[in-house]
Amino acid sequence: MAVENDYAAIGGLKGNVDIYSIASDKVERSLDLEEPVTDAIWSGAKIMFSTYNAHVKVYENGSEAQTFAEHAGAVTGLALHPGGNLLASVGTDKSYVFYDLTTLTRALRVYTDSCTSTTLLPLTCQMLIRAALTKCAFHPDGHLFATGTQDGDIKVFETKTGEQAAVFRLGAPIRSIVFSENGFWFAATGKGQTTVTIFDLRKEGDAAKVKELETGDAEALAWDYTGQYLATAGATGTTVQQYQKSSKKWSELLRSSLAGVAVQWGAEAKSLVTVNKDGVLSVLAVKQ
């Protein structure tokens, strides 16, 4: 699911995408990608989709503007640079790719390597240890890019050079990564875990894990633009966690049994939009 203002684009495994008006509570138009949709991002007039068939598709004003075939396998995640003109994708081929959305061309491709062993030859090490990428996210200042791996690592790279800057260990296949606008924290969740872990970029090793939130199963995460509210959605329900800077404490503002596979904040973070595995969209909002 991708949300832009009062609209949501919902993609499915059958390749269909519905453009839903939240205000009107109806589907206004549909797209047929003819490929299973794995992720989506909406920015202005452009909607970007990744597919299981190794493609990244860019739609502009309702029409297909470009299809990229840079990955040798399923594309598992997308991220948009804060500047708005750079799109990133990650895939099971262990690579991430940057695309220039102004010229609709590939800007960079990097094959990641998690090998740290000194007892294996380089080629053997890459074959045994290099892990598929599952999710990705840009830091709010745009200089860092994070990727999640199937083996439970979160690798952080320099956006300009593609060089690896840090590695954080979660210990389970990464389902979601989101950066806080405070610039210091990011949240991540892994398959089979019942907690969401808050990492501090300024720290290393176990010390980087500054908080574990008991949210239940969480498949998707979304931080609001103030960096105070973190939404989670999964098979066990939806939650909203709040961090109060003055007291330096976390509290839970919402826990709902509403299951979801995707979650996003609505316009001005005044609502929370979720979609479940059957494609049913729900909107949670405070009564005015």
C-alpha positions in Angstrom: 0.0 0.0 0.0 1.1 3.6 -0.8 -0.7 6.6 0.6 -0.6 10.2 -0.9 -2.8 12.8 0.8 -6.3 11.3 0.8 -5.6 8.5 -1.7 -4.3 5.0 -1.2 -2.9 2.6 -3.9 -3.4 -1.0 -2.9 -1.5 -3.7 -4.8 -2.2 -7.4 -4.8 -0.5 -10.7 -5.6 -2.7 -11.0 -8.7 -1.1 -7.9 -10.2 -4.1 -5.6 -9.7 -3.9 -2.2 -8.1 -6.9 -0.2 -6.9 -6.7 3.6 -6.4 -8.9 4.3 -3.4 -10.3 7.7 -2.3 -10.2 7.8 1.4 -12.5 10.9 1.5 -15.1 9.4 -0.8 -14.7 5.8 0.5 -14.6 4.3 -2.9 -12.2 2.9 -5.6 -11.8 5.6 -8.3 -9.7 3.6 -10.8 -7.7 0.5 -11.2 -4.4 -0.6 -12.8 -3.4 -4.0 -14.0 0.3 -4.7 -13.6 -0.1 -8.3 -14.6 2.6 -9.2 -12.0 2.5 -9.8 -8.3 3.0 -6.5 -6.5 5.5 -6.6 -3.6 5.8 -2.9 -2.6 4.5 0.5 -3.6 5.5 4.2 -3.1 3.4 7.2 -4.1 5.0 10.6 -4.7 3.1 13.4 -6.4 2.0 12.4 -9.9 4.2 9.2 -9.8 3.3 5.8 -8.2 6.2 3.2 -8.2 5.6 -0.5 -7.8 8.0 -3.4 -7.3 7.0 -6.9 -8.5 7.8 -10.5 -7.8 8.8 -10.8 -11.5 11.9 -8.7 -11.0 10.5 -5.4 -12.2 10.2 -1.8 -10.9 7.3 0.0 -12.6 6.8 3.8 -12.6 3.3 5.1 -13.4 2.7 8.8 -13.9 -0.7 10.4 -14.1 -2.3 6.9 -14.4 -0.1 5.7 -17.3 3.0 3.5 -17.3 6.0 5.7 -17.8 8.9 3.2 -17.3 9.6 -0.4 -16.4 13.0 -1.3 -15.0 14.4 -4.8 -15.1 17.6 -4.4 -13.1 17.2 -7.2 -10.6 17.8 -10.9 -11.3 15.0 -12.1 -9.1 12.0 -10.8 -7.1 12.1 -7.1 -6.0 11.3 -7.1 -2.3 11.3 -3.4 -1.3 11.2 0.2 -2.4 12.3 3.5 -0.8 12.1 7.1 -1.9 15.0 9.6 -1.2 13.8 12.7 0.8 14.7 14.8 -2.2 12.0 13.0 -4.2 14.0 12.4 -7.3 15.8 9.2 -6.3 14.1 5.8 -6.0 15.7 2.7 -4.5 14.9 -1.0 -4.8 16.2 -4.1 -3.2 15.8 -7.8 -4.2 16.5 -11.4 -3.7 19.6 -11.1 -5.9 21.3 -9.3 -3.0 21.6 -6.0 -4.7 20.2 -2.6 -4.3 19.5 -0.2 -7.2 19.1 3.6 -7.4 16.9 5.2 -10.1 16.8 8.8 -11.3 13.1 9.6 -11.4 13.8 12.8 -13.4 15.4 10.9 -16.4 13.9 7.5 -15.5 17.3 5.9 -15.8 19.4 3.7 -13.5 21.8 5.7 -11.4 23.6 3.0 -9.3 23.7 -0.7 -8.6 25.5 -2.3 -5.6 25.8 -5.9 -4.7 26.0 -6.3 -0.9 28.3 -8.7 0.8 27.8 -9.7 4.5 31.0 -11.8 4.6 33.2 -11.2 7.6 35.1 -14.5 7.7 38.9 -14.5 7.3 39.1 -18.3 6.9 37.3 -18.5 3.5 38.4 -17.4 0.1 36.6 -14.3 -1.1 34.5 -16.0 -3.8 33.5 -18.9 -1.5 32.6 -16.5 1.2 30.3 -14.5 -1.0 28.6 -17.6 -2.2 27.9 -18.9 1.3 27.2 -15.8 3.3 25.8 -13.1 1.0 22.1 -12.8 2.0 19.0 -11.7 0.0 17.7 -8.2 0.8 14.1 -7.9 2.1 13.4 -4.2 2.8 15.0 -0.8 2.6 14.8 2.8 3.8 16.5 6.2 3.4 17.6 8.3 6.3 15.7 11.6 6.5 18.8 13.6 5.6 19.3 11.5 2.5 23.0 10.6 3.1 22.4 7.1 4.4 20.5 4.1 3.0 19.6 1.0 5.0 18.8 -2.5 3.8 17.4 -5.4 5.7 18.6 -8.9 5.0 17.1 -12.4 5.1 19.7 -13.4 7.7 18.6 -10.6 10.1 21.2 -7.9 9.5 20.4 -4.2 8.8 23.2 -2.8 6.6 23.6 1.0 6.3 25.4 2.4 3.2 26.6 5.9 2.1 24.1 7.1 -0.5 26.7 8.9 -2.6 29.4 6.2 -2.7 27.5 2.9 -2.0 30.1 2.1 0.7 28.9 0.2 3.8 28.9 2.4 6.9 27.5 0.2 9.6 25.7 -3.1 10.4 23.1 -3.7 13.0 21.9 -7.1 14.1 18.2 -7.9 14.7 18.5 -11.7 14.4 15.4 -12.5 12.2 14.5 -11.9 8.5 13.8 -8.2 8.3 10.2 -7.3 7.6 10.3 -3.5 8.0 12.7 -0.6 8.5 11.7 3.0 9.2 13.8 6.0 10.2 12.6 8.6 12.7 12.7 12.2 11.7 14.9 12.9 14.8 17.8 11.5 12.6 19.2 9.3 15.4 16.8 6.3 15.6 15.3 3.7 13.3 12.8 1.0 14.1 12.9 -2.5 12.7 11.0 -5.8 13.0 11.7 -9.3 12.0 9.8 -12.4 11.0 8.6 -14.4 14.0 9.3 -11.6 16.5 6.7 -10.1 18.8 8.7 -6.9 19.5 9.8 -3.9 17.5 13.4 -2.8 18.1 14.5 0.8 18.3 18.1 1.3 17.2 20.4 4.3 17.8 22.6 5.0 14.8 25.2 6.6 17.1 25.9 3.4 18.9 27.3 -0.1 18.0 26.6 -3.7 18.9 24.0 -4.5 21.6 24.3 -0.9 22.9 22.6 0.2 19.7 19.3 -1.5 20.7 17.9 1.2 22.9 14.3 -0.1 23.3 12.2 -3.1 22.5 8.5 -2.4 22.2 6.1 -5.3 23.0 3.7 -4.8 20.0 2.9 -8.4 19.1 3.5 -9.6 15.6 4.4 -6.6 13.4 4.7 -6.8 9.7 4.7 -3.1 8.9 5.9 0.1 10.6 5.3 3.8 10.0 6.8 6.7 11.9 5.0 10.0 11.8 6.8 13.2 10.7 7.3 14.4 14.3 9.2 11.3 15.3 6.9 10.9 18.4 4.5 8.3 17.1 5.3 4.8 15.7 2.5 2.8 14.2 2.7 -1.0 13.8 0.5 -3.5 12.0 0.6 -7.3 11.8 -1.5 -10.4 12.2 -2.1 -9.7 15.9 -3.4 -6.2 15.3 -2.4 -2.5 15.1 -0.7 -0.4 17.7 0.5 3.2 18.1 3.5 3.8 20.4 4.5 7.2 21.6 7.9 8.5 22.8 7.8 11.5 25.1 11.0 13.4 24.8 10.5 15.3 28.1 10.2 12.1 30.2 12.3 9.9 27.8 9.6 7.2 28.1 7.5 5.2 25.7 3.8 4.6 26.1 1.1 2.8 24.1 -1.7 5.0 22.9 -3.6 2.4 20.8 -3.9 -1.3 20.6 -6.5 -2.7 18.2 -7.3 -6.2 17.0 -7.4 -4.8 13.4 -4.9 -7.0 11.5 -2.8 -5.5 8.7 0.0 -6.2 6.2 0.7 -2.5 5.6 0.2 0.7 7.5 0.7 4.4 6.7 -0.1 7.7 8.3 -2.8 9.8 6.4 -2.6 13.5 5.6 -0.8 15.5 8.4 -0.8 12.2 10.5 -4.4 12.9 11.5 -5.4 9.3 10.5 -3.9 5.9 10.3 -4.5 3.8 7.1 -4.1 0.0 7.2 -4.8 -2.8 4.7 -5.1 -6.5 5.5 -4.1 -9.6 3.5 -7.5 -9.7 1.8 -7.1 -6.1 0.5 -9.6 -4.6 2.9 -8.6 -1.0 3.7 -9.4 0.6 7.1 -8.9 4.1 8.4 -8.5 4.9 12.1 -8.9 8.5 13.2 -9.6 10.5 16.3 -13.2 11.7 16.3 -13.5 15.5 15.9 
